[in-house]
């Protein structure tokens, strides 16, 4: 089957393998758990359906994502609602539907007081992960901006406010962003959960450790190592019999199974460089344009090749910085060759801009058969809802 490039390809076998590895780790080390798939990582409808059919919850961080889940027939009580941009209406609705809600802002504390009865309300903890894991946190000494700060007493004040208003906190949300994704980060999260539970004498129905794990890479920590590290610490104060462990994977599950396939459409020699022009673009695999190298492979149209000292692989846009990577002392690339960028499933589709060309086709590779699950956008889709 000849497929028009560029396109994304989801390898279902690898996706299944990632999911099963996470389930096996949770079954082994903490068999009372919820997997909440992170919509923000990749909200392609086929992917949402995939994880919903597996029995996962939907982890959403806006009313828009929540409405998307409802449109995708996710049961109304199977959401985990995070983030600072909740609306009051969706906050109240999801609470009454029996969803897990992790309070992240002062206004949400006020909304919680309007609820009467017991709900699955948690509170997000802002804690000094940089102090606990030097040089590993994403924000460094600037600190993270989400949740209520534990060290300066804001978290304690939030708990006291809820207590005065007869609002029971069911859980803690301790997701934190790191540069390293190391086991140390998750040990620190678990230790903080234990410390807070003891200090405030909390009865917790759940601990939400968030996501941010590696996944699909053999030389990085595996799901079994992450979950065992967390469970060994949580067991000091909690038990799977009474406390649910919530994980919110995104990249760990969907990052590695997705590739982006592009074709070489032109070769251009200048005074300075040989430029290899493709029908793909850096913005589809690296929307923030931060990377300098990518997992990639080639499908050559023929075998008659020579070695080229330097080739600059570029995208189709009219931006000079749409230079994807440099191939030094590599096999000569020719028009018609395909460049396959692997492990690009996380954040790419959600952050890809509608710039010059629109969203490309998406296929699922299942048992050597390609199934189209999203058609490329055209000008017709671009102008929808315009007035």
DODRENMI-161559 format. One record per atom (N, C-alpha, C): chain; x, y, z; residue number from 1. Coordinates in steps of 0.2 Angstrom, whole numbers. Example, Ala and Ser with C-alpha at 12.3 -4.5 7.8 and 13.67 -1.06 7.14 Angstrom:
   unit      c1      c2      c3   pos
      A      66     -28      39     1
      A      62     -22      39     1
      A      66     -16      39     1
      A      64     -11      35     2
      A      68      -5      36     2
      A      64       0      39     2
REM end
This chain:
   unit      c1      c2      c3   pos
      A       4      -6       0     1
      A       0       0       0     1
      A       4       6       0     1
      A       4      10      -5     2
      A       7      17      -6     2
      A       4      22      -2     2
      A       6      25       3     3
      A       3      30       7     3
      A       6      37       6     3
      A       2      42       4     4
      A       4      48       3     4
      A       7      51       9     4
      A      13      54       9     5
      A      17      57      14     5
      A      15      65      14     5
      A      16      68      20     6
      A      18      65      27     6
      A      12      62      30     6
      A      13      58      35     7
      A       8      55      39     7
      A      11      53      46     7
      A       6      52      51     8
      A       8      49      57     8
      A       6      42      57     8
      A      10      37      60     9
      A       8      30      60     9
      A       8      28      67     9
      A       3      25      70    10
      A       2      22      76    10
      A       3      15      76    10
      A       9      12      79    11
      A      10       5      79    11
      A       6       2      85    11
      A       0      -1      83    12
      A      -4      -4      89    12
      A      -1      -9      93    12
      A       3     -13      90    13
      A       7     -19      94    13
      A      11     -16      99    13
      A      15     -10      98    14
      A      19      -7     103    14
      A      15      -4     108    14
      A      10      -1     106    15
      A       5       3     110    15
      A       2      -2     115    15
      A       0      -8     113    16
      A      -2     -13     117    16
      A       3     -16     122    16
      A       9     -16     120    17
      A      14     -19     124    17
      A      16     -14     130    17
      A      16      -7     128    18
      A      17      -2     133    18
      A      12      -2     138    18
      A       5      -3     136    19
      A       0      -3     141    19
      A       0      -9     145    19
      A       1     -15     142    20
      A       2     -21     146    20
      A       7     -21     151    20
      A      13     -18     149    21
      A      19     -17     154    21
      A      17     -13     160    21
      A      13      -8     159    22
      A      11      -4     165    22
      A       6      -7     169    22
      A       1     -11     166    23
      A      -4     -14     170    23
      A      -1     -20     174    23
      A       4     -23     171    24
      A       8     -29     175    24
      A      11     -26     181    24
      A      15     -20     180    25
      A      18     -17     185    25
      A      14     -15     191    25
      A       8     -12     189    26
      A       3     -10     194    26
      A       0     -16     198    26
      A      -2     -21     194    27
      A      -5     -28     197    27
      A       0     -31     202    27
      A       6     -30     200    28
      A      11     -34     205    28
      A      13     -30     211    28
      A      13     -23     211    29
      A      16     -20     216    29
      A      10     -15     220    29
      A       5     -14     217    30
      A       0     -10     220    30
      A      -7     -11     217    30
      A     -10     -17     218    31
      A     -16     -19     214    31
      A     -22     -16     215    31
      A     -22     -10     218    32
      A     -28      -6     219    32
      A     -26       1     215    32
      A     -28       2     209    33
      A     -25       7     205    33
      A     -30      10     200    33
      A     -29      16     197    34
      A     -32      18     192    34
      A     -27      21     187    34
      A     -28      20     181    35
      A     -24      23     175    35
      A     -28      28     172    35
      A     -26      34     173    36
      A     -29      40     169    36
      A     -25      42     163    36
      A     -28      41     157    37
      A     -24      43     151    37
      A     -24      51     151    37
      A     -18      54     150    38
      A     -18      61     149    38
      A     -20      63     142    38
      A     -25      67     142    39
      A     -28      69     135    39
      A     -23      74     132    39
      A     -20      79     136    40
      A     -16      84     134    40
      A     -10      81     130    40
      A      -8      75     131    41
      A      -2      72     128    41
      A      -3      71     121    41
      A      -9      68     120    42
      A     -11      66     113    42
      A     -19      65     113    42
      A     -23      69     111    43
      A     -30      69     111    43
      A     -34      66     105    43
      A     -30      63     101    44
      A     -33      60      95    44
      A     -39      56      97    44
      A     -44      57      93    45
      A     -50      53      95    45
      A     -49      45      95    45
      A     -45      42      91    46
      A     -44      35      91    46
      A     -40      33      97    46
      A     -36      37      99    47
      A     -32      36     105    47
      A     -36      36     111    47
      A     -41      41     112    48
      A     -45      42     117    48
      A     -50      35     118    48
      A     -52      33     112    49
      A     -56      27     112    49
      A     -52      21     114    49
      A     -46      21     112    50
      A     -42      15     114    50
      A     -41      14     121    50
      A     -39      20     125    51
      A     -38      19     132    51
      A     -45      18     136    51
      A     -50      22     133    52
      A     -57      21     136    52
      A     -59      13     136    52
      A     -58      10     130    53
      A     -60       3     129    53
      A     -56      -1     134    53
      A     -50       1     136    54
      A     -45      -3     140    54
      A     -48      -2     147    54
      A     -52       2     149    55
      A     -55       3     156    55
      A     -51       9     159    55
      A     -47      13     156    56
      A     -44      18     159    56
      A     -48      24     160    56
      A     -47      28     165    57
      A     -50      34     166    57
      A     -47      40     161    57
      A     -51      45     160    58
      A     -48      51     156    58
      A     -46      56     161    58
      A     -39      58     160    59
      A     -36      63     164    59
      A     -37      70     159    59
      A     -41      75     162    60
      A     -42      81     158    60
      A     -40      87     162    60
      A     -38      92     158    61
      A     -36      98     162    61
      A     -40     105     159    61
      A     -46     104     156    62
      A     -50     109     154    62
      A     -57     107     153    62
      A     -61     112     153    63
      A     -68     110     151    63
      A     -69     107     144    63
      A     -64     110     139    64
      A     -64     108     132    64
      A     -62     100     132    64
      A     -57      98     136    65
      A     -55      91     136    65
      A     -61      87     139    65
      A     -64      89     144    66
      A     -69      86     147    66
      A     -75      84     142    66
      A     -77      90     138    67
      A     -82      89     134    67
      A     -80      84     128    67
      A     -74      84     126    68
      A     -71      80     121    68
      A     -72      73     123    68
      A     -71      71     130    69
      A     -72      65     132    69
      A     -79      63     132    69
      A     -83      67     134    70
      A     -91      66     134    70
      A     -93      64     127    70
      A     -90      68     122    71
      A     -92      66     115    71
      A     -89      60     113    71
      A     -84      57     116    72
      A     -81      51     114    72
      A     -84      45     118    72
      A     -90      47     122    73
      A     -94      42     125    73
      A     -90      39     131    73
      A     -86      43     134    74
      A     -83      41     141    74
      A     -88      42     146    74
      A     -89      37     150    75
      A     -94      37     156    75
      A     -92      43     160    75
      A     -98      46     162    76
      A     -97      53     166    76
      A     -94      53     172    76
      A     -93      47     175    77
      A     -89      46     182    77
      A     -82      44     181    77
      A     -80      44     175    78
      A     -73      41     174    78
      A     -68      46     171    78
      A     -68      52     175    79
      A     -63      57     173    79
      A     -59      59     179    79
      A     -53      61     178    80
      A     -49      64     183    80
      A     -48      71     181    80
      A     -50      76     185    81
      A     -50      83     183    81
      A     -45      87     186    81
      A     -40      89     182    82
      A     -34      93     185    82
      A     -33     100     182    82
      A     -28     103     184    83
      A     -26     109     181    83
      A     -30     116     184    83
      A     -27     122     182    84
      A     -29     128     185    84
      A     -35     131     181    84
      A     -37     128     175    85
      A     -42     132     171    85
      A     -49     129     171    85
      A     -50     125     176    86
      A     -57     122     177    86
      A     -62     128     177    86
      A     -68     127     174    87
      A     -74     131     175    87
      A     -78     129     181    87
      A     -81     134     184    88
      A     -85     132     190    88
      A     -91     127     188    88
      A     -94     128     182    89
      A     -99     123     180    89
      A     -96     116     179    89
      A     -91     115     176    90
      A     -88     109     175    90
      A     -85     106     182    90
      A     -83     110     186    91
      A     -80     108     193    91
      A     -86     105     197    91
      A     -92     108     197    92
      A     -98     106     200    92
      A    -100      99     197    92
      A    -101     100     190    93
      A    -104      94     187    93
      A    -100      88     188    93
      A     -93      88     187    94
      A     -89      82     187    94
      A     -89      79     194    94
      A     -89      84     199    95
      A     -90      82     206    95
      A     -96      78     208    95
      A    -101      80     205    96
      A    -108      77     206    96
      A    -108      70     202    96
      A    -105      70     197    97
      A    -105      64     193    97
      A    -100      58     196    97
      A     -96      60     201    98
      A     -92      55     204    98
      A     -85      55     202    98
      A     -83      60     198    99
      A     -76      60     196    99
      A     -71      62     201    99
      A     -65      61     200   100
      A     -59      63     204   100
      A     -57      70     202   100
      A     -57      75     207   101
      A     -56      82     205   101
      A     -50      84     210   101
      A     -44      86     207   102
      A     -39      88     211   102
      A     -39      96     211   102
      A     -40      99     217   103
      A     -40     106     218   103
      A     -34     109     217   103
      A     -33     114     212   104
      A     -27     117     211   104
      A     -27     125     212   104
      A     -32     128     213   105
      A     -33     135     214   105
      A     -37     137     220   105
      A     -36     143     222   106
      A     -40     146     228   106
      A     -48     146     226   106
      A     -49     148     220   107
      A     -56     149     218   107
      A     -60     142     218   107
      A     -56     136     217   108
      A     -59     130     218   108
      A     -60     128     225   108
      A     -56     130     229   109
      A     -58     129     236   109
      A     -65     132     238   109
      A     -66     138     235   110
      A     -73     141     236   110
      A     -78     137     233   110
      A     -77     135     227   111
      A     -82     131     224   111
      A     -84     125     228   111
      A     -79     122     231   112
      A     -80     115     234   112
      A     -84     116     240   112
      A     -85     122     243   113
      A     -89     124     249   113
      A     -96     124     247   113
      A     -98     124     240   114
      A    -105     124     238   114
      A    -107     117     237   114
      A    -103     112     237   115
      A    -105     105     237   115
      A    -107     102     244   115
      A    -112      99     244   116
      A    -115      96     250   116
      A    -114      88     249   116
      A    -111      85     254   117
      A    -110      78     254   117
      A    -103      76     252   117
      A    -102      69     251   118
      A     -95      67     250   118
      A     -93      66     243   118
      A     -88      69     241   119
      A     -85      69     234   119
      A     -78      67     234   119
      A     -76      65     228   120
      A     -69      63     227   120
      A     -65      69     226   120
      A     -64      73     231   121
      A     -60      79     230   121
      A     -53      78     233   121
      A     -48      79     229   122
      A     -41      79     231   122
      A     -38      86     231   122
      A     -32      87     233   123
      A     -29      94     233   123
      A     -22      93     230   123
      A     -20      97     226   124
      A     -13      96     223   124
      A      -8     100     227   124
      A      -2      96     228   125
      A       3      98     233   125
      A       9     101     229   125
      A      10     107     230   126
      A      16     111     228   126
      A      22     110     233   126
      A      27     106     231   127
      A      32     105     236   127
      A      39     106     232   127
      A      44     106     237   128
      A      51     108     234   128
      A      55     102     231   128
      A      53     100     225   129
      A      56      94     222   129
      A      63      95     221   129
      A      65     102     220   130
      A      72     103     218   130
      A      77     102     224   130
      A      74     104     230   131
      A      78     102     236   131
      A      79      95     237   131
      A      74      91     236   132
      A      74      84     237   132
      A      78      80     232   132
      A      78      83     226   133
      A      81      80     220   133
      A      85      85     216   133
      A      91      87     219   134
      A      95      93     216   134
      A      96      92     208   134
      A      95      97     205   135
      A      96      98     197   135
      A      92      93     193   135
      A      87      90     196   136
      A      83      86     192   136
      A      76      89     190   136
      A      74      94     194   137
      A      67      97     193   137
      A      67     101     186   137
      A      61     101     183   138
      A      61     105     177   138
      A      62     113     178   138
      A      59     115     184   139
      A      59     122     185   139
      A      65     125     189   139
      A      69     120     192   140
      A      75     122     196   140
      A      73     126     202   140
      A      77     131     203   141
      A      76     135     209   141
      A      71     140     208   141
      A      67     140     203   142
      A      62     145     202   142
      A      55     142     204   142
      A      56     135     205   143
      A      50     131     208   143
      A      44     131     203   143
      A      40     126     205   144
      A      34     124     201   144
      A      28     129     203   144
      A      23     130     198   145
      A      18     135     199   145
      A      11     132     201   145
      A      11     125     201   146
      A       4     122     202   146
      A       3     119     209   146
      A      -3     119     211   147
      A      -4     117     218   147
      A      -3     122     224   147
      A      -4     119     230   148
      A      -3     124     236   148
      A       3     122     239   148
      A       7     127     241   149
      A      14     126     243   149
      A      14     123     250   149
      A      18     117     251   150
      A      18     114     257   150
      A      23     117     262   150
      A      29     119     259   151
      A      34     122     264   151
      A      32     129     267   151
      A      28     133     263   152
      A      27     140     266   152
      A      20     140     270   152
      A      17     134     270   153
      A      10     134     274   153
      A       4     135     270   153
      A       4     136     264   154
      A      -2     137     260   154
      A      -6     131     259   154
      A      -2     125     259   155
      A      -6     119     259   155
      A     -10     118     265   155
      A      -7     119     271   156
      A     -10     118     277   156
      A     -16     123     278   156
      A     -15     129     275   157
      A     -21     134     276   157
      A     -27     131     271   157
      A     -25     128     266   158
      A     -31     126     261   158
      A     -34     120     265   158
      A     -30     116     268   159
      A     -34     110     271   159
      A     -38     113     277   159
      A     -36     118     281   160
      A     -40     121     286   160
      A     -46     124     284   160
      A     -45     127     278   161
      A     -51     131     275   161
      A     -57     125     274   161
      A     -54     120     270   162
      A     -59     115     269   162
      A     -62     111     275   162
      A     -58     110     280   163
      A     -60     107     286   163
      A     -66     111     289   163
      A     -65     118     290   164
      A     -69     123     293   164
      A     -76     122     289   164
      A     -76     121     283   165
      A     -82     121     279   165
      A     -85     114     278   165
      A     -82     109     282   166
      A     -84     102     282   166
      A     -83      99     275   166
      A     -78     100     272   167
      A     -76      97     266   167
      A     -71      92     267   167
      A     -72      86     265   168
      A     -67      80     266   168
      A     -62      80     260   168
      A     -56      80     262   169
      A     -51      78     256   169
      A     -50      71     256   169
      A     -51      68     250   170
      A     -50      61     249   170
      A     -43      59     246   170
      A     -40      64     243   171
      A     -33      62     241   171
      A     -28      67     240   171
      A     -22      65     238   172
      A     -17      70     236   172
      A     -15      69     229   172
      A     -13      75     226   173
      A     -11      75     219   173
      A      -4      78     219   173
      A       1      74     217   174
      A       8      76     218   174
      A      12      76     212   174
      A       9      76     206   175
      A      13      76     200   175
      A      18      82     200   175
      A      24      81     198   176
      A      29      86     197   176
      A      33      85     191   176
      A      35      90     188   177
      A      39      89     181   177
      A      46      89     183   177
      A      50      84     179   178
      A      57      84     180   178
      A      60      83     174   178
      A      67      85     174   179
      A      71      84     168   179
      A      73      77     167   179
      A      74      73     172   180
      A      77      67     172   180
      A      72      61     172   180
      A      66      62     174   181
      A      61      56     175   181
      A      64      50     179   181
      A      69      52     183   182
      A      72      47     187   182
      A      68      43     192   182
      A      70      38     195   183
      A      67      35     200   183
      A      67      39     207   183
      A      72      43     207   184
      A      72      47     213   184
      A      66      52     214   184
      A      64      55     208   185
      A      58      59     208   185
      A      52      56     211   185
      A      51      50     209   186
      A      45      46     211   186
      A      46      44     218   186
      A      52      42     221   187
      A      53      41     228   187
      A      51      47     232   187
      A      53      53     229   188
      A      52      59     233   188
      A      45      61     233   188
      A      41      59     228   189
      A      34      60     228   189
      A      31      56     233   189
      A      33      49     233   190
      A      30      45     238   190
      A      32      47     245   190
      A      38      49     246   191
      A      40      51     253   191
      A      36      57     255   191
      A      34      62     251   192
      A      30      68     252   192
      A      23      66     254   192
      A      20      61     250   193
      A      14      58     252   193
      A      13      56     259   193
      A      18      52     261   194
      A      18      49     267   194
      A      19      54     273   194
      A      24      59     272   195
      A      25      64     276   195
      A      18      68     278   195
      A      15      70     272   196
      A       9      74     273   196
      A       3      70     276   196
      A       3      64     275   197
      A      -3      60     278   197
      A      -1      60     285   197
      A       5      59     287   198
      A       6      58     294   198
      A       5      65     298   198
      A       8      70     295   199
      A       8      77     298   199
      A       1      80     299   199
      A      -3      78     294   200
      A     -10      81     295   200
      A     -15      76     297   200
      A     -13      70     298   201
      A     -17      64     301   201
      A     -23      63     296   201
      A     -21      63     289   202
      A     -26      62     284   202
      A     -29      55     283   202
      A     -35      54     282   203
      A     -38      48     279   203
      A     -38      48     272   203
      A     -34      45     268   204
      A     -34      46     261   204
      A     -36      40     257   204
      A     -41      41     253   205
      A     -43      36     248   205
      A     -39      35     242   205
      A     -35      40     240   206
      A     -31      39     234   206
      A     -25      44     235   206
      A     -20      41     231   207
      A     -13      45     230   207
      A     -12      46     223   207
      A     -12      51     220   208
      A     -11      53     213   208
      A      -4      55     212   208
      A       0      51     209   209
      A       7      53     208   209
      A       8      56     201   209
      A       3      56     197   210
      A       4      60     190   210
      A       7      55     185   210
      A      11      58     181   211
      A      14      55     175   211
      A      21      57     175   211
      A      24      57     169   212
      A      30      59     168   212
      A      35      54     167   212
      A      33      48     167   213
      A      37      42     167   213
      A      41      41     160   213
      A      46      38     160   214
      A      49      35     153   214
      A      45      29     151   214
      A      44      28     145   215
      A      41      22     142   215
      A      43      20     135   215
      A      44      14     134   216
      A      46      12     127   216
      A      53      12     126   216
      A      58      14     131   217
      A      65      14     130   217
      A      68       9     134   217
      A      72       5     131   218
      A      75      -1     135   218
      A      80       1     140   218
      A      84       7     138   219
      A      89       9     143   219
      A      87      14     148   219
      A      81      15     149   220
      A      78      19     154   220
      A      74      16     159   220
      A      72      19     165   221
      A      68      15     170   221
      A      62      12     167   221
      A      60       7     169   222
      A      54       3     167   222
      A      48       4     172   222
      A      42       3     169   223
      A      36       4     174   223
      A      37       0     180   223
      A      39      -6     180   224
      A      40     -10     186   224
      A      44      -7     191   224
      A      50      -3     189   225
      A      54       0     193   225
      A      51       6     196   225
      A      47      10     192   226
      A      44      16     195   226
      A      39      14     200   226
      A      34       9     199   227
      A      29       7     203   227
      A      32       4     210   227
      A      37       0     209   228
      A      40      -4     215   228
      A      43       2     219   228
      A      46       7     217   229
      A      49      12     221   229
      A      44      16     225   229
      A      39      17     221   230
      A      33      21     225   230
      A      30      16     230   230
      A      28      10     228   231
      A      25       6     233   231
      A      29       4     239   231
      A      35       3     238   232
      A      39       2     244   232
      A      39       7     249   232
      A      38      14     247   233
      A      38      19     252   233
      A      31      20     254   233
      A      26      20     250   234
      A      19      21     252   234
      A      17      15     257   234
      A      19       9     256   235
      A      18       4     261   235
      A      19       5     268   235
      A      24      10     269   236
      A      25      12     276   236
      A      19      15     280   236
      A      15      18     276   237
      A       9      22     279   237
      A       2      20     276   237
      A       2      17     271   238
      A      -4      15     267   238
      A      -4       8     265   238
      A     -10       6     262   239
      A     -11      -1     260   239
      A     -15      -1     254   239
      A     -14      -5     249   240
      A     -18      -6     243   240
      A     -25      -8     245   240
      A     -26     -10     251   241
      A     -33     -12     253   241
      A     -37      -6     254   241
      A     -34       0     256   242
      A     -38       5     258   242
      A     -37      12     253   242
      A     -31      12     250   243
      A     -29      17     246   243
      A     -28      16     239   243
      A     -31      19     234   244
      A     -30      18     227   244
      A     -24      23     225   244
      A     -20      19     221   245
      A     -14      23     217   245
      A     -17      25     211   245
      A     -16      32     209   246
      A     -18      34     203   246
      A     -12      36     199   246
      A     -11      34     193   247
      A      -6      36     188   247
      A      -9      39     182   247
      A      -5      44     180   248
      A      -8      48     174   248
      A      -3      48     168   248
      A      -2      42     165   249
      A       3      42     160   249
      A       0      45     153   249
      A       5      48     150   250
      A       4      51     143   250
      A       9      48     139   250
      A      15      52     139   251
      A      20      50     135   251
      A      23      43     136   251
      A      23      41     142   252
      A      25      34     143   252
      A      22      29     139   252
      A      15      30     138   253
      A      11      25     134   253
      A      11      27     126   253
      A      10      33     125   254
      A       9      35     118   254
      A      15      38     114   254
      A      20      39     118   255
      A      26      42     114   255
      A      29      38     109   255
      A      31      32     112   256
      A      35      28     107   256
      A      32      24     102   256
      A      25      23     102   257
      A      22      19      97   257
      A      21      23      90   257
      A      22      30      90   258
      A      20      34      85   258
      A      26      36      81   258
      A      25      36      74   259
      A      31      38      70   259
      A      28      43      65   259
      A      32      47      62   260
      A      30      52      57   260
      A      34      51      51   260
      A      31      50      45   261
      A      34      48      39   261
      A      34      53      34   261
      A      40      55      32   262
      A      40      61      27   262
      A      44      58      21   262
      A      44      62      15   263
      A      48      60       9   263
      A      52      66       7   263
      A      58      64       4   264
      A      62      69       1   264
      A      59      71      -5   264
      A      59      78      -6   265
      A      56      81     -12   265
      A      60      85     -16   265
      A      66      87     -13   266
      A      71      91     -17   266
      A      78      90     -14   266
      A      83      91     -18   267
      A      90      92     -16   267
      A      93      98     -18   267
      A      95     102     -14   268
      A      98     109     -16   268
      A     105     110     -13   268
      A     109     111     -18   269
      A     116     113     -16   269
      A     117     120     -16   269
      A     120     123     -11   270
      A     122     130     -10   270
      A     130     131      -9   270
      A     132     137      -8   271
      A     139     138      -6   271
      A     141     135       0   271
      A     136     134       5   272
      A     137     132      12   272
      A     135     125      13   272
      A     130     123      10   273
      A     127     117      12   273
      A     123     113       7   273
      A     122     106       8   274
      A     117     103       4   274
      A     111     102       8   274
      A     106     105       6   275
      A      99     105       9   275
      A      95      99       6   275
      A      92      95      10   276
      A      88      90       9   276
      A      81      92      11   276
      A      76      94       6   277
      A      70      96       7   277
      A      65      91       7   277
      A      61      91      13   278
      A      56      85      13   278
      A      49      88      14   278
      A      44      84      13   279
      A      37      86      13   279
      A      34      86      20   279
      A      39      84      25   280
      A      37      85      32   280
      A      39      91      35   280
      A      39      92      42   281
      A      41      98      45   281
      A      43      97      52   281
      A      47     101      54   282
      A      50     101      61   282
      A      44     102      66   282
      A      39     106      64   283
      A      34     108      69   283
      A      29     102      70   283
      A      29      97      66   284
      A      25      91      67   284
      A      28      86      71   284
      A      35      87      73   285
      A      38      82      77   285
      A      42      85      83   285
      A      42      92      83   286
      A      46      95      88   286
      A      43     102      88   286
      A      36     103      90   287
      A      33     109      89   287
      A      36     115      93   287
      A      40     114      98   288
      A      43     119     102   288
      A      50     121      99   288
      A      52     117      94   289
      A      59     118      91   289
      A      64     118      96   289
      A      65     113     100   290
      A      70     113     105   290
      A      75     108     104   290
      A      73     102     100   291
      A      78      97      99   291
      A      83      98      93   291
      A      88      94      94   292
      A      93      94      88   292
      A      94      87      85   292
      A      92      82      88   293
      A      92      76      86   293
      A      86      72      87   293
      A      85      67      83   294
      A      78      63      83   294
      A      80      56      82   294
      A      75      51      85   295
      A      76      44      83   295
      A      73      44      76   295
      A      77      41      71   296
      A      75      41      64   296
      A      78      36      60   296
      A      75      34      55   297
      A      78      29      50   297
      A      76      31      43   297
      A      78      27      38   298
      A      77      29      31   298
      A      74      23      27   298
      A      70      24      22   299
      A      68      19      17   299
      A      70      22      10   299
      A      76      19       8   300
      A      79      22       2   300
      A      75      19      -5   300
      A      75      23     -10   301
      A      72      21     -16   301
      A      76      16     -20   301
      A      83      16     -19   302
      A      88      12     -22   302
      A      94      11     -18   302
      A      98       7     -20   303
      A     104       5     -16   303
      A     110       8     -18   303
      A     110      12     -24   304
      A     116      14     -27   304
      A     118      21     -23   304
      A     121      21     -18   305
      A     122      27     -14   305
      A     130      29     -13   305
      A     131      35     -11   306
      A     138      37      -9   306
      A     137      40      -2   306
      A     143      41       1   307
      A     143      45       7   307
      A     144      52       6   307
      A     140      56       9   308
      A     140      64       9   308
      A     142      66      16   308
      A     147      71      15   309
      A     150      74      21   309
      A     145      77      26   309
      A     140      81      23   310
      A     135      85      27   310
      A     129      86      23   310
      A     123      84      26   311
      A     117      85      23   311
      A     112      88      28   311
      A     109      94      27   312
      A     105      97      31   312
      A      97      95      29   312
      A      94      92      34   313
      A      87      89      32   313
      A      82      95      35   313
      A      78      97      30   314
      A      74     102      31   314
      A      66     101      30   314
      A      62     105      33   315
      A      55     104      32   315
      A      52     108      26   315
      A      46     108      25   316
      A      43     112      19   316
      A      41     119      21   316
      A      41     121      27   317
      A      39     128      28   317
      A      44     133      26   317
      A      41     139      26   318
      A      45     145      23   318
      A      49     148      29   318
      A      51     145      34   319
      A      55     147      40   319
      A      62     144      39   319
      A      67     148      40   320
      A      74     146      39   320
      A      76     141      45   320
      A      72     142      50   321
      A      74     137      56   321
      A      70     130      55   321
      A      67     129      50   322
      A      64     123      49   322
      A      69     118      46   322
      A      75     118      50   323
      A      80     113      48   323
      A      80     108      54   323
      A      78     102      52   324
      A      76      97      57   324
      A      83      94      60   324
      A      87      92      56   325
      A      94      89      59   325
      A      99      89      54   325
      A     105      88      56   326
      A     111      88      51   326
      A     113      80      51   326
      A     114      78      45   327
      A     117      71      44   327
      A     124      72      42   327
      A     129      70      46   328
      A     136      71      44   328
      A     138      64      42   328
      A     142      64      37   329
      A     145      58      34   329
      A     140      52      34   329
      A     135      54      31   330
      A     129      49      30   330
      A     128      47      23   330
      A     124      42      22   331
      A     122      40      15   331
      A     118      45      12   331
      A     120      46       5   332
      A     117      51       1   332
      A     109      50       1   332
      A     105      55       2   333
      A      98      55       1   333
      A      96      58      -5   333
      A      91      55      -8   334
      A      88      56     -15   334
      A      81      58     -15   334
      A      78      61     -20   335
      A      71      62     -20   335
      A      68      56     -20   335
      A      62      55     -16   336
      A      58      49     -16   336
      A      60      45     -10   336
      A      66      46      -7   337
      A      68      42       0   337
      A      63      45       5   337
      A      62      40      10   338
      A      57      42      15   338
      A      62      42      22   338
      A      60      47      26   339
      A      63      48      32   339
      A      58      47      37   339
      A      59      42      42   340
      A      54      40      47   340
      A      57      42      54   340
      A      53      47      57   341
      A      54      49      63   341
      A      51      45      69   341
      A      54      42      73   342
      A      51      37      78   342
      A      50      40      84   342
      A      45      38      88   343
      A      44      40      95   343
      A      42      47      96   343
      A      37      49      92   344
      A      35      56      92   344
      A      28      57      93   344
      A      25      52      97   345
      A      18      52      99   345
      A      16      57     104   345
      A      21      60     108   346
      A      19      64     114   346
      A      19      71     112   346
      A      13      75     113   347
      A      12      82     112   347
      A      13      85     105   347
      A      15      81     101   348
      A      16      83      94   348
      A       9      85      90   348
      A       5      80      91   349
      A      -2      81      87   349
      A      -6      87      91   349
      A      -5      88      97   350
      A      -9      93     101   350
      A      -6     100     100   350
      A       1     100      99   351
      A       4     106      98   351
      A       6     108      91   351
      A       5     104      86   352
      A       6     105      79   352
      A       2     112      77   352
      A       5     117      74   353
      A       1     123      72   353
      A      -2     122      65   353
      A      -7     125      64   354
      A     -10     125      57   354
      A      -7     131      53   354
      A      -1     129      51   355
      A       4     134      48   355
      A       6     131      41   355
      A       4     135      36   356
      A       6     134      29   356
      A       2     127      26   356
      A       3     122      30   357
      A      -1     116      28   357
      A      -5     114      34   357
      A     -10     110      34   358
      A     -14     108      39   358
      A     -13     101      42   358
      A     -17      99      46   359
      A     -15      92      50   359
      A     -15      86      44   359
      A     -10      82      45   360
      A      -9      77      40   360
      A     -13      71      42   360
      A     -13      66      38   361
      A     -17      59      39   361
      A     -14      56      45   361
      A     -18      52      48   362
      A     -15      47      54   362
      A     -18      40      52   362
      A     -13      35      53   363
      A     -15      28      51   363
      A     -13      24      58   363
      A     -16      19      59   364
      A     -15      14      64   364
      A     -12       8      60   364
      A      -6       6      62   365
      A      -3      -1      59   365
      A      -5      -6      64   365
      A      -9     -11      61   366
      A     -12     -16      65   366
      A     -11     -23      61   366
      A      -7     -27      63   367
      A      -6     -34      60   367
      A      -4     -32      52   367
      A       1     -28      51   368
      A       3     -26      45   368
      A      -2     -23      40   368
      A      -7     -21      43   369
      A     -13     -17      39   369
      A     -13     -10      41   369
      A     -13      -5      37   370
      A     -14       2      38   370
      A     -21       4      38   370
      A     -24       7      44   371
      A     -31       9      44   371
      A     -30      16      45   371
      A     -34      20      41   372
      A     -34      28      42   372
      A     -39      29      48   372
      A     -36      33      52   373
      A     -40      35      58   373
      A     -41      43      59   373
      A     -38      46      54   374
      A     -39      53      54   374
      A     -37      56      47   374
      A     -42      59      43   375
      A     -40      62      37   375
      A     -37      68      37   375
      A     -32      69      33   376
      A     -29      76      33   376
      A     -34      82      32   376
      A     -32      87      35   377
      A     -36      93      35   377
      A     -35      97      28   377
      A     -40     100      26   378
      A     -40     104      20   378
      A     -42     111      22   378
      A     -43     115      17   379
      A     -45     122      18   379
      A     -53     122      21   379
      A     -56     116      19   380
      A     -63     116      21   380
      A     -64     115      29   380
      A     -59     111      32   381
      A     -59     110      39   381
      A     -56     116      42   381
      A     -52     119      39   382
      A     -48     125      42   382
      A     -54     131      43   382
      A     -58     132      38   383
      A     -63     137      39   383
      A     -69     136      43   383
      A     -70     129      45   384
      A     -76     128      49   384
      A     -77     132      55   384
      A     -83     134      57   385
      A     -85     138      62   385
      A     -83     145      61   385
      A     -80     147      56   386
      A     -78     154      54   386
      A     -85     158      53   386
      A     -85     164      55   387
      A     -91     168      54   387
      A     -90     174      48   387
REM end
